[in-house]
């Protein structure tokens, strides 16, 4: 049986020197990736290929962790909503989407009375443009009226 035996390359000693220097640079500048470290090595006089730097960079596990995105805090303080007193005072809307078994998308618009938890309208279609949403809300307004009529 024949087995492959890897030969040492003629660059083994140079790679070790490069490995040590790359580790030192990465420790000094922890947030820098291999591309920026490659530029530093070139400035120091190393005649080295970026792919070689990348290979050693990965072998040494010097990869930079990605920073998590910081959530922005809302600038204004939250205001509690007033308690609901009667039906048709506040309506809540929600848009949902799903896909059928054969891949076609389906979208739904649901409008609910926040006080009674009654579902006022459910509109289902493959597309729900803004004019259609306005039409559904107008139909509800004429059909049921709402307590905030003077604010409309």
TIVEXBA-146605 format. One record per residue: x, y, z of N, C-alpha, C in turn. Coordinates in steps of 0.2 Angstrom, whole numbers, plus 5000, padded with zeros to 4 digits. Layout:
XYZXYZXYZ/...
# end
This chain:
500449945000500050005000500450065000/500350114996500650174996500350234999/500650275003500350325006500750395004/500350445004500650515003501050535009/501650555008502050585013502150665011/501850705015502050775013502750795014/503050825009503750855010503750915013/504250935016504351005019504551045013/504251105013504351155007504951195008/505251225003505851265004505751325008/505051345009504851405012504651385020/504851325022504651315029504951355034/505551375033505851415038505651485038/505551515031505251575030504551585033/504151535032503451535035503451535042/503951505046503951505053504151575055/504551615052504751685053504151725052/503851715047503251755045502651735050/502551675052502051655057502151695063/502751695066502951735072502751805071/503051835066502951915065502151925064/501851885061501051895060500751895066/500951845071500651835077500751895081/501351925081501551985085501152045082/501052055076500652105073499952105075/499652045074498952035076498852045083/499352025088499252045095499252115096/499652155093499652225094499052265091/498752235086498152265082497652215082/497252205087496752145087496152155082/496052215081495452225076495552225069/496252215067496452215060496352145057/496152145051496152085047496752065044/496752015040497351985037497552035031/497152075028497252115022497752175025/497452205031497852265033498552235036/498552175039499152155042499652135036/499352115030499752105024500152175022/499752225022500052295021500552315025/500552295032501052315037501652275035/501552205034502152165032502552195026/502152215021502452235015502852305017/502552345021502952405023503552385027/503552335030504152315034504652275030/504552265023504952235019504852165017/504352135019504252065018503952065011/504252015007503952005000503551945000/502951955002502451895004501851905000/501551854998500951854994500351854999/499751894998499251895002498951835004/498951784999498651715000499051675005/499651685005500051655010499951685017/499851745017499751785024499051755026/498551745022497851725024497951655026/498351615023498351545025498651535032/499151575033499451575040499051605045/498751655043498251695047497651645050/497451605045496851555047497151495051/497751475050498051415053498251445061/498351505062498551525068497851545072/497351545069496651565072496651635074/496851685070496951755072496351795069/495751755067495251785064494951835069/494651895066494351945070493651925071/493351935077492651915078492251975075/491651965072491252015070490952045076/490852115076490552155081489752145080/489452135086488752135086488452205085/487952215081487652275080487352305086/487452365088487252395094486552425092/486052405097485352425096485352505098/485052545094484952615096484352615101/484452655106483952675111483552725108/482852715109482452775107482552835111/482552895107482752955110482152985115/481552965113480952995117480752935122/480552965127480252915132479552885130/479452825131478852795129478252815133/477652835130477052855133476552795133/476252785139475752735140475152755136/474852715133474152725130473652735135/473152775134472552785138472152715138/471852705144471452645144470852655139/470652595136470152605131469452595135/468952635133468352645136467752615132/467752615126467252595122467452565115/467052525112467252495106467252545100/467652525095467752565089468152635091/468452635097468952685098469652675095/469852615096470552605093470452535089/470752535083470852475079471552465078/471752395078472352375077472452345070/472952355066473052315060473652275060/473652225056474252185055474352155048/474952145046475052115039475452055040/475151995037475551935038475651905030/476151865030476251835023476451765024/476351725019476451655020476551625012/476751565012476751535005476351475005/476051454999475651394998476151344996/475951284996476351224995476751224988/476451254983476751254977477151324976/477251364981477651414981477351484980/476751494979476451554978476351594985/476451654985476451694991475751724992/475551724999474851745001474951795006/474651855006474651905011473951915014/473951935020473351955023473452015027/472852055027472752115031472252095036/472352105043471852095048471752155052/471152175053470952235057470552215063/470752235069470452215075470252275079/469652265083469452315087469852305094/470252345096470652335102470252325109/469652355109469252355115468952285116/468552265110468152205111468552145108/469152155105469552095102469152065097/468652105093468352075088468652085081/468752035077469052045071468552075066/468752135064468352175060468352165052/468952145050469052125043469752085042/469652045037470252005035470252005028/470752035025470852035018471451995016/471251945011471751895009471851895002/472451904999472651904992473351894991/473551884985474251884983474651944983/474252004983474552064983474052114987/474252154991473852204995474152274994/474052304989474252374988473952424993/474252484993474052534998473352554997/473152564990472452584989471952534991/472152474991471652414994471552425001/472152435005472052445012471652505014/471752555010471352615011470652605010/470452565005469752545003469452505009/469852455012469552415017469452455023/469852505025469752545031469152595030/469152625024468552665022467852625023/467852565020467252525021467052515028/467552495032467452485040467252555043/467452605041467252675044466552685042/466352675036465652685034465152635037/465452575037464952525040464952525047/465452535051465452535058465452605062/465752655058465952715062466452705067/466652755070467152745075467152805080/467352795086467252845092467652905090/468152895087468552955086468452995079/467752995077467553025071467753095070/467753135076467953205075468653215074/469153165075469853175074470053145067/469553125063469753095056469853155051/
# end
